[in-house]
Amino acid sequence: MSRPALIESRFSTVICAPVFSNGEGLSTQVAIGPDEGMKHSSWIMCDNLVSVRKSELTDYVGLLSSAKLTELDEALKKALDLD
């Protein structure tokens, strides 16, 4: 999971929140599924951010609704201990 603005930037890497098929429903995890373009239920893991080379991001999978983006914002705030 990453933002299009970063993918289109001049930087060679982006910070991404990985997506896994298993989650625990923690406040730092966001549930996604077919409505977001996934093949099955999955979880965005905001407590496991990683730096990824843009060249490794080759397949577009889906899109988050504004409601899911709000959930993601809240999960990132919790994971990063932001106000």
Secondary structure as GFF3:
##gff-version 3
##sequence-region A 1 83
A	DSSP	alpha_helix	4	7	.	.	.	ID=ss1
A	DSSP	beta_strand	13	16	.	.	.	ID=ss2
A	DSSP	beta_strand	19	20	.	.	.	ID=ss3
A	DSSP	beta_strand	29	32	.	.	.	ID=ss4
A	DSSP	three_ten_helix	34	36	.	.	.	ID=ss5
A	DSSP	beta_strand	42	45	.	.	.	ID=ss6
A	DSSP	beta_strand	50	53	.	.	.	ID=ss7
A	DSSP	three_ten_helix	54	56	.	.	.	ID=ss8
A	DSSP	alpha_helix	66	79	.	.	.	ID=ss9
###
